């Protein structure tokens, strides 16, 4: 399998008479590599981690009437979750 650059025509690719299929994405060293090199999957994972962290403190936030304190609690929990996820991502790259 190979990845085709956008400027290359969609002609079949053969090697020693064997057709080689092209692919849109593959996993390399535990990370997905794709043609658009987007970060959508990583962003979805980080967003779900932030919401998961907010669910852990949801009861405390509902009891807290001070809006600024609620925002601070959410920011602290979400930021901690994002930092942990960043550490996990960097440990996978090694």
C-alpha positions in Angstrom: 0.0 0.0 0.0 1.1 3.6 -0.6 -0.3 7.1 -0.1 -0.9 9.1 -3.2 -0.1 12.9 -3.3 -3.0 15.0 -4.6 -1.1 16.2 -7.6 -0.5 12.6 -8.9 -3.1 11.3 -11.3 -5.3 8.4 -10.3 -3.6 5.9 -12.7 -3.0 2.4 -11.3 0.4 1.9 -9.7 2.2 -1.4 -10.5 5.5 -2.9 -9.2 6.9 -5.8 -11.1 3.6 -6.4 -12.7 1.7 -6.4 -9.4 -1.0 -3.7 -8.7 -0.3 -1.8 -5.5 -3.3 -0.4 -3.8 -3.3 3.1 -2.3 -4.6 4.0 1.1 -5.9 7.2 2.7 -4.4 6.6 6.2 -2.2 4.2 8.2 -0.9 3.9 11.7 2.8 4.6 12.3 4.4 4.4 15.7 1.0 4.3 17.4 -0.3 7.5 15.6 -2.6 7.8 12.6 -1.1 9.4 9.5 -3.5 10.5 6.8 -3.5 12.6 3.6 -5.0 15.7 5.2 -2.9 15.3 8.3 -5.8 16.6 10.4 -6.0 16.7 14.1 -9.7 15.9 14.3 -9.3 12.6 16.1 -6.9 14.0 18.7 -9.2 17.0 19.3 -12.2 14.7 19.8 -10.2 12.7 22.3 -9.2 15.8 24.2 -12.7 17.2 24.2 -14.1 14.0 25.6 -11.4 14.0 28.3 -12.4 17.6 29.3 -16.1 16.7 29.5 -15.2 13.5 31.4 -13.3 15.6 34.0 -16.3 18.0 34.3 -18.6 15.0 35.0 -16.4 14.0 37.9 -17.0 17.4 39.6 -20.6 17.9 38.4 -22.1 17.4 41.9 -19.9 20.0 43.5 -20.5 22.5 40.6 -24.3 22.1 41.0 -24.1 22.9 44.7 -21.8 25.9 44.2 -23.8 29.1 43.6 -20.8 31.4 42.8 -20.4 31.5 39.1 -16.7 32.3 39.1 -16.0 29.4 41.4 -17.9 27.1 39.1 -15.8 28.3 36.2 -12.6 27.9 38.2 -13.5 24.4 39.2 -14.3 23.4 35.5 -11.1 25.1 34.2 -9.0 23.3 36.8 -10.5 19.9 36.2 -10.5 20.2 32.4 -6.9 21.6 32.3 -5.7 18.7 34.5 -7.4 16.2 32.2 -5.9 17.8 29.1 -2.4 17.8 30.6 -2.7 14.1 31.5 -3.8 13.3 28.0 -0.9 15.3 26.6 1.5 13.3 28.7 -0.1 10.1 27.4 0.2 11.2 23.8 3.9 12.2 24.3 4.7 8.9 25.9 3.2 7.0 22.9 5.5 8.9 20.6 8.6 7.6 22.2 
